[in-house]
Amino acid sequence: MLDTLDAAAVRRWCTSGLAALRRHQGEIDDLNVYPVPDGDTGTNLVLTLTSAQQALAMDLGTLPDDGHTPHGHALRLMAQGALLGARGNSGVILSQILRGLADTLGAAPEVRGRQLADALADATAAAYAAVARPVEGTLLSVVAAAAGAAQRVDSDDLRAVARAAAEAAAAALARTPEQLPELARAGVVDAGGRGLCLLLDALVEVVTGESPGQPAPAPPALRRPGTAVREAGSEAYAYEVQYLLDASDEAVARLRQDLAALGDSLAVVGDGAGTWNVHVHVNDVGAAVEAGVVAGRPHRIAVTRFADRTAPAAARPDGRAAVVVATGAGIAELFAAEGAVVVPANPSTGELLDAIRATGAARVVVLPNDPNTQSVASAAAREAHGLGVKVSVVPTRSPVQALAALAVRDPKRRFEDDVIAMAEAAGACRYAEVCHAGREALTVAGPCRPGDVLALVEGEVHLIGHDLTDTCTAVVDRMLGGGGELVTLLCGADAPAGLADRVRDHVERSWPFVEVQAYEGGQPHYPLLLGVE
């Protein structure tokens, strides 16, 4: 039994809490069975706390000279790790609960009952502040009940305060269906609140050495499959967008206003050192990402289309998922519409590994879309194997090849056979890129000068021109001369208005039996990317 919460106890709490979340991960995921779910809460909470534990594990044991006590330093590491690894709305809120605890207890000489109660109150305030439109009957209600009960104990007895908080949280969890009609109709309790109860139970176990009783969710027999609520937010929005952002407080204040006008379930939370975790549900993915670009430097961008999370295989640990590297908001939206997790261009091995783990799937295909990223993808696949995730890399060299690969996915096939089919589809899609020369050079098609229009087929310069439209139509003709039934056009951020229409008109006149699909890709540097299948 402990009278105070020291650094060793904080580390045991993180380990014990993560173990509890992993044990109950599937159960919590099953509480989110809405046809358009906001991810899987159990999986999101596990990933968030895993990042917190990794931050603790990387600590070299040297206490920085910042006024924090050893236990405060450990709590701050947990909070920072959780923020950087937060997934989903519940993960973001949990990171702020941990930050509230760290901020309050960081400089406290010791953590006894009253200090824990005060910290829970501050954690509740931080959690509510993280959400643009707080909803009762959620994780927020559960943490508020825990904090209120802890305050009412009015004691320095750490064990009594921790028990009171955990018991009140369990009671508040049981009341969540009374606060949210959607939960009542589905016969479930709030998924995020259930996760917090497990963490508070783990704290009680660390402090008292006793295993508390587990609050049970509503019995499965009461559920109507496919009718429960999301973590938060309205079904009017089709995409979840989340990214880390390096930005100033002033820029983030404007960002909150911009994102609030685009969607709901908005949470923008920071670590106090200029890094923010942004989470929002929107219909316009490009606008949500662009708002981040205006505010600062977004990274670790993840886009999920809710409709593709309905199939159990898309999110269950025994299911499948796809991770795709993309440049350009339009391209990212196309991949998200295909049910893929999107990673920005030129990712690190760690960023790809984060995306693979974030899928929650046991079998993942990675589409790098760039020769330079293939080795990074292979390295991430090897690391994922050590975590028990089977990853296959389909060596796509262009986004059009990835679109072709994703189009033939079939969950009824064996995973290995599906990967082969995707690789064959990607290989059968010839690709080209049209750009402007940045310097004088000698190419296989002859010398080029700055400003010339270059058409590259399969990575080699095949045409050098002076007019963008003429060069685009010429390279289409050259590629269709070798056969093809479908042309895919991805217009870049710098493409002139009407470029896709002019190329489409040319194909319809010259190749009447060829279908053309055109999209706004938004990629930089390349006014046009095209594929021929």
C-alpha positions in Angstrom: 0.0 0.0 0.0 1.2 3.5 -0.8 0.7 6.7 1.1 2.1 8.9 -1.7 2.4 8.4 -5.5 6.0 8.3 -6.5 7.7 8.0 -9.9 7.9 4.2 -9.6 4.2 4.0 -8.9 3.5 6.3 -11.9 5.4 3.9 -14.1 3.6 0.8 -12.7 0.2 2.6 -13.2 1.0 3.2 -16.9 2.1 -0.4 -17.4 -0.9 -1.8 -15.5 -3.4 0.6 -17.2 -2.1 -0.3 -20.6 -2.3 -4.1 -19.8 -6.0 -3.6 -18.7 -6.8 -1.7 -21.9 -5.3 -4.4 -24.0 -7.2 -7.1 -22.2 -10.5 -5.2 -22.8 -9.6 -3.7 -26.2 -12.0 -5.9 -28.1 -14.8 -5.3 -25.6 -14.4 -1.5 -25.8 -14.2 -1.6 -29.6 -17.5 -3.5 -29.6 -19.2 -0.6 -27.7 -18.6 1.4 -30.9 -20.8 -0.3 -33.5 -22.4 2.6 -35.2 -22.5 2.2 -39.1 -20.2 5.3 -39.3 -18.0 4.8 -36.2 -15.4 7.2 -35.0 -12.7 4.6 -35.2 -12.5 1.8 -32.5 -12.2 3.4 -29.1 -10.4 0.5 -27.5 -7.8 0.4 -30.2 -7.4 4.2 -30.1 -6.9 4.2 -26.3 -4.4 1.3 -26.5 -2.4 3.2 -29.1 -2.5 6.4 -27.1 -1.3 4.8 -23.9 1.3 2.7 -25.7 2.8 6.0 -26.9 2.8 7.2 -23.3 4.6 4.0 -22.1 7.2 4.3 -24.9 7.9 7.9 -23.7 8.5 6.6 -20.2 10.7 3.8 -21.5 12.9 6.2 -23.4 13.6 8.3 -20.3 17.3 7.9 -19.3 16.4 8.5 -15.6 18.0 11.9 -15.4 15.7 14.5 -13.9 15.7 17.8 -16.0 16.4 21.0 -14.1 12.8 22.4 -14.6 11.4 22.3 -11.1 9.5 19.0 -11.6 9.7 16.3 -9.0 10.5 12.7 -10.1 6.8 11.7 -10.1 6.0 15.0 -11.9 8.6 14.2 -14.5 7.2 10.7 -15.1 3.6 12.1 -15.4 4.8 14.8 -17.9 6.5 12.1 -20.0 3.3 10.1 -20.0 1.3 13.2 -21.0 3.7 14.1 -23.8 3.8 10.6 -25.2 0.0 10.3 -25.1 -0.4 13.6 -26.9 2.0 12.6 -29.7 0.4 9.2 -30.1 -3.2 10.2 -29.4 -5.7 8.5 -31.8 -9.4 9.4 -32.1 -11.4 11.7 -29.9 -11.0 9.6 -26.8 -7.3 9.4 -27.2 -7.0 13.2 -27.5 -9.1 13.7 -24.4 -7.1 11.1 -22.5 -3.9 12.9 -23.3 -5.4 16.0 -21.8 -6.4 14.2 -18.6 -2.9 13.1 -18.3 -1.6 16.6 -19.0 -3.9 18.0 -16.3 -2.5 15.5 -13.8 1.1 16.3 -14.8 0.6 20.1 -14.6 -0.9 20.0 -11.1 1.3 17.3 -9.6 4.6 18.3 -11.3 5.9 20.6 -8.6 4.0 19.0 -5.7 6.5 17.7 -3.1 4.3 14.7 -2.5 1.1 13.3 -3.9 -1.4 12.4 -1.2 -5.2 12.3 -1.3 -5.9 16.0 -1.6 -3.2 16.5 -4.2 -4.7 13.7 -6.3 -8.2 15.2 -5.9 -7.0 18.6 -7.1 -5.2 17.1 -10.0 -8.3 15.2 -11.1 -10.3 18.4 -11.0 -7.7 20.1 -13.2 -7.6 17.1 -15.5 -11.3 17.4 -15.9 -11.1 21.1 -16.8 -8.3 20.3 -19.4 -10.5 17.5 -20.9 -13.5 19.8 -21.3 -11.3 22.5 -22.7 -10.0 20.1 -25.4 -13.4 19.6 -26.9 -15.1 22.4 -28.9 -18.6 21.2 -28.1 -18.6 18.9 -25.0 -21.2 16.2 -24.8 -22.4 14.7 -21.5 -22.7 10.9 -21.4 -19.2 10.5 -22.6 -15.7 10.2 -21.2 -16.0 13.8 -20.0 -18.9 12.9 -17.7 -17.0 10.0 -16.3 -13.8 12.0 -15.5 -16.0 14.8 -14.0 -17.7 12.3 -11.7 -14.4 10.9 -10.6 -13.0 14.3 -9.8 -16.1 15.4 -7.9 -16.1 12.3 -5.7 -12.3 12.7 -5.0 -12.9 16.3 -3.8 -15.8 15.2 -1.6 -13.6 12.8 0.3 -11.6 15.8 1.6 -8.8 13.6 2.9 -5.0 13.2 2.6 -5.6 9.4 2.4 -4.4 8.5 -1.1 -6.1 5.1 -1.0 -9.5 6.5 0.0 -9.4 9.2 -2.7 -8.3 6.8 -5.5 -11.1 4.3 -4.5 -13.7 7.1 -4.4 -12.7 8.3 -7.8 -12.8 4.8 -9.4 -16.2 4.0 -7.8 -17.7 7.3 -8.9 -16.4 6.8 -12.4 -18.0 3.3 -12.6 -21.3 4.7 -11.4 -21.1 7.6 -14.0 -20.3 5.1 -16.7 -23.5 3.1 -15.9 -25.5 6.4 -16.2 -24.1 7.3 -19.7 -27.1 5.6 -21.5 -29.4 7.9 -19.5 -27.5 10.9 -20.8 -27.2 9.9 -24.4 -30.3 8.4 -26.1 -28.1 6.8 -28.8 -26.4 4.7 -26.1 -29.7 3.7 -24.6 -31.1 2.6 -28.0 -28.0 0.5 -28.6 -27.9 -0.9 -25.1 -24.2 0.1 -24.4 -22.3 2.4 -22.2 -19.8 5.0 -23.4 -16.6 3.3 -24.8 -14.2 6.1 -23.8 -15.7 6.2 -20.3 -15.2 2.5 -20.0 -11.5 2.9 -20.9 -11.1 5.6 -18.2 -12.7 3.3 -15.6 -10.0 0.7 -16.4 -7.3 3.2 -15.9 -8.7 4.4 -12.6 -9.0 0.8 -11.4 -5.4 0.3 -12.3 -4.5 3.3 -10.2 -6.4 1.8 -7.3 -4.6 -1.5 -7.7 -1.2 0.2 -7.7 -2.0 2.4 -4.7 -3.7 -0.3 -2.6 -2.3 -3.6 -3.9 -5.9 -4.8 -4.3 -7.7 -5.6 -7.5 -11.0 -3.6 -7.6 -14.2 -5.0 -9.1 -14.5 -4.3 -12.8 -17.5 -2.2 -14.0 -19.4 -4.2 -16.5 -20.9 -2.7 -19.7 -24.4 -3.4 -20.7 -25.0 -7.0 -21.7 -24.4 -7.7 -25.4 -27.9 -9.2 -25.7 -29.4 -5.6 -25.4 -27.5 -4.4 -28.5 -28.9 -4.0 -31.9 -25.9 -4.5 -34.2 -25.0 -1.5 -36.2 -27.0 1.0 -34.1 -24.6 2.5 -31.5 -23.2 5.9 -31.4 -19.8 7.2 -32.4 -17.3 8.4 -29.8 -18.7 11.9 -30.5 -20.0 14.0 -33.3 -22.7 13.9 -36.0 -23.1 11.4 -38.7 -23.3 14.3 -41.1 -19.5 14.3 -41.5 -17.8 11.5 -43.5 -14.1 11.8 -42.6 -11.9 11.9 -39.5 -8.8 14.1 -39.9 -6.1 14.1 -37.3 -2.6 15.5 -37.4 0.2 16.9 -35.2 0.8 20.6 -35.7 3.8 22.8 -34.9 2.2 26.3 -34.5 1.9 29.4 -32.2 -0.9 29.9 -29.8 -2.3 32.7 -31.9 -2.3 30.6 -35.1 -4.1 27.8 -33.2 -6.8 30.1 -32.0 -7.6 31.0 -35.6 -7.3 27.3 -36.6 -10.0 26.4 -34.1 -12.4 28.9 -35.6 -11.7 27.6 -39.1 -12.1 24.0 -38.3 -15.2 24.6 -36.2 -16.8 26.0 -39.3 -15.9 22.9 -41.3 -17.2 20.1 -39.0 -17.6 18.8 -35.5 -15.9 16.6 -32.9 -13.2 19.2 -32.8 -10.3 18.8 -30.4 -7.1 20.9 -30.6 -4.8 20.3 -27.6 -1.2 21.2 -27.0 1.8 20.1 -25.0 2.7 23.6 -23.9 5.8 23.6 -26.1 4.3 24.4 -29.5 3.1 21.0 -30.6 -0.6 20.4 -31.0 -2.8 17.4 -31.7 -5.6 18.3 -34.0 -8.7 16.1 -34.4 -11.9 16.9 -36.4 -14.7 15.3 -38.3 -15.3 17.0 -41.7 -16.6 16.4 -45.3 -13.8 18.5 -46.9 -10.5 16.8 -46.0 -8.5 19.2 -48.1 -9.8 22.3 -46.3 -9.0 20.7 -42.9 -5.5 20.0 -43.9 -5.0 23.3 -45.6 -6.2 25.1 -42.4 -3.3 23.3 -40.6 -0.8 24.4 -43.3 -1.9 28.0 -42.8 -1.6 27.7 -39.1 1.9 26.1 -39.0 3.5 22.8 -39.9 1.2 19.8 -39.9 2.7 16.3 -39.8 1.6 12.7 -39.1 -1.6 13.4 -41.0 -4.1 10.6 -40.8 -7.4 10.6 -42.8 -10.1 8.0 -42.2 -13.4 7.6 -44.0 -16.0 6.4 -41.5 -18.0 4.4 -44.0 -15.0 2.1 -44.5 -14.7 1.3 -40.8 -18.1 -0.5 -40.8 -16.7 -3.9 -41.8 -15.2 -5.7 -38.8 -12.1 -6.6 -40.9 -11.2 -3.0 -41.4 -10.5 -2.3 -37.7 -10.3 -5.6 -35.8 -6.9 -7.0 -34.8 -7.6 -10.1 -37.1 -8.6 -7.9 -40.1 -6.8 -6.1 -42.9 -5.9 -2.5 -43.7 -4.1 -0.4 -46.2 -1.6 2.4 -45.5 -0.9 4.7 -48.5 1.7 7.5 -48.8 0.3 10.6 -50.6 1.1 14.2 -51.5 -1.8 16.5 -52.2 -5.1 16.9 -50.3 -7.1 15.6 -53.2 -5.1 12.5 -53.6 -5.3 11.9 -49.8 -9.0 12.2 -50.0 -9.2 9.7 -52.8 -7.2 7.2 -50.8 -9.3 7.8 -47.7 -12.4 7.2 -49.8 -10.9 3.8 -50.6 -10.6 3.0 -46.9 -6.9 3.5 -46.6 -4.9 5.3 -43.8 -3.0 8.1 -45.5 0.5 9.2 -44.6 2.1 12.4 -46.0 4.9 12.2 -48.5 8.5 11.4 -47.6 7.6 9.7 -44.2 10.1 8.3 -41.7 10.1 4.7 -40.8 8.6 5.7 -37.5 5.7 7.6 -39.1 4.9 4.7 -41.3 5.1 2.3 -38.4 2.7 4.6 -36.4 0.2 4.5 -39.3 0.5 0.7 -39.5 -0.2 0.3 -35.8 -3.0 2.8 -35.9 -5.0 0.6 -38.2 -5.4 -1.9 -35.4 -5.2 -4.7 -38.1 -3.1 -7.8 -38.1 -2.5 -7.8 -41.8 -1.6 -4.5 -43.6 -0.6 -3.6 -47.1 1.6 -0.5 -47.6 1.6 1.4 -50.9 4.7 3.8 -50.9 3.9 5.5 -54.3 7.5 6.7 -54.6 10.7 4.7 -55.3 12.5 6.6 -52.5 9.9 5.5 -50.0 10.0 1.8 -50.8 13.0 1.1 -48.6 11.4 3.1 -45.7 8.2 1.1 -46.2 10.2 -2.2 -46.1 11.9 -1.1 -42.9 8.6 -0.3 -41.3 7.3 -3.6 -42.4 10.2 -5.4 -40.7 9.6 -3.4 -37.5 5.9 -4.2 -37.6 6.6 -7.9 -37.9 8.3 -7.7 -34.5 5.0 -6.3 -33.1 3.0 -9.2 -34.5 1.6 -7.4 -37.6 2.1 -8.9 -41.0 2.9 -6.2 -43.5 3.3 -6.6 -47.3 4.7 -3.7 -49.4 3.2 -3.4 -52.9 6.0 -1.4 -54.7 3.8 1.3 -56.3 5.7 4.2 -57.8 2.8 6.6 -58.5 -0.5 7.4 -56.9 -2.3 6.2 -60.0 -0.8 2.7 -59.4 -2.1 2.7 -55.8 -5.6 3.6 -57.0 -5.5 0.7 -59.4 -4.3 -1.6 -56.6 -6.9 -0.5 -54.1 -9.6 -1.0 -56.7 -9.1 -4.8 -56.8 -8.9 -5.5 -53.1 -11.2 -8.4 -52.1 -11.5 -9.3 -48.4 -12.8 -12.7 -49.4 -9.4 -13.7 -50.8 -6.5 -14.9 -48.7 -4.4 -12.0 -47.7 -1.4 -13.3 -49.7 -3.6 -13.7 -52.8 -5.0 -10.3 -52.4 -1.5 -8.7 -52.2 -0.6 -10.5 -55.4 -3.7 -9.2 -57.1 -3.0 -5.7 -56.0 0.6 -5.9 -57.2 -0.5 -7.2 -60.5 -3.0 -4.4 -60.9 -0.4 -1.8 -60.0 2.1 -3.3 -62.4 -0.5 -3.3 -65.2 -1.0 0.5 -64.7 1.6 2.5 -66.7 2.1 5.9 -65.2 3.4 9.3 -66.4 4.2 12.7 -64.8 4.2 16.1 -66.5 6.2 18.9 -64.9 8.3 21.9 -65.8 12.1 21.6 -66.0 13.9 23.5 -63.1 17.3 23.6 -64.7 19.2 22.8 -67.9 19.9 19.1 -68.3 20.6 16.4 -70.9 17.8 13.7 -70.9 17.2 10.6 -73.0 14.7 12.7 -75.0 17.3 15.4 -75.6 18.5 18.6 -73.9 16.0 20.6 -71.8 16.1 24.2 -70.5 14.4 25.7 -67.4 10.7 26.2 -68.0 10.4 23.4 -70.6 7.5 21.0 -70.2 8.8 17.5 -69.4 6.7 14.3 -69.8 8.2 11.4 -67.9 6.9 7.9 -68.5 7.8 5.3 -65.9 10.4 7.7 -64.5 12.2 8.5 -67.8 11.8 11.7 -69.8 10.0 10.8 -73.1 8.9 14.2 -74.3 10.1 17.8 -74.1 7.7 20.5 -75.0 6.8 24.2 -74.6 3.0 24.0 -74.2 1.6 22.2 -71.2 -1.6 21.0 -72.8 0.1 19.9 -76.0 2.7 17.9 -74.0 0.0 16.3 -71.8 -2.1 15.2 -74.8 1.0 14.0 -76.6 2.1 11.7 -73.7 -1.4 10.3 -73.5 -1.3 9.4 -77.1 2.1 7.8 -76.7 0.9 5.7 -73.8 -2.4 4.7 -75.4 -0.5 3.6 -78.5 0.6 0.6 -76.5 -3.0 -0.2 -75.6 -5.3 0.8 -72.7 -9.0 1.1 -71.7 -8.9 3.5 -68.8 -7.0 6.8 -68.3 -6.8 8.3 -64.9 -5.8 12.0 -64.6 -4.7 13.7 -61.3 -4.4 17.5 -61.7 -1.9 19.2 -59.5 -2.0 22.3 -57.3 -0.4 24.4 -60.1 -2.5 23.0 -63.0 -4.2 25.7 -65.1 -8.0 25.7 -65.0 -9.5 23.4 -67.6 -6.4 21.2 -68.1 -8.2 18.0 -67.3 -11.2 18.9 -69.6 -8.9 19.6 -72.5 -7.1 16.3 -72.1 -10.4 14.5 -71.7 -11.7 16.1 -74.9 -8.6 15.0 -76.8 -9.0 11.4 -75.6 -12.7 11.3 -76.5 -11.9 12.6 -80.0 -8.8 10.5 -80.7 -9.6 7.4 -78.6 -13.4 7.0 -78.5 -13.4 3.6 -76.7 -11.2 4.8 -73.8 -12.7 5.8 -70.5 -11.3 8.9 -68.7 -11.5 9.6 -65.0 -10.2 13.0 -63.8 -9.6 14.2 -60.2 -8.2 17.2 -58.4 -5.1 15.7 -56.9 -3.6 18.8 -55.4 0.0 17.5 -55.7 2.8 20.0 -55.9 5.4 20.3 -58.8 3.4 18.0 -61.2 0.5 19.7 -63.0 -0.6 16.3 -64.2 -0.1 12.7 -63.1 -1.7 10.1 -65.3 -2.2 6.4 -65.5 -3.2 4.0 -68.3 -4.8 0.6 -67.6 
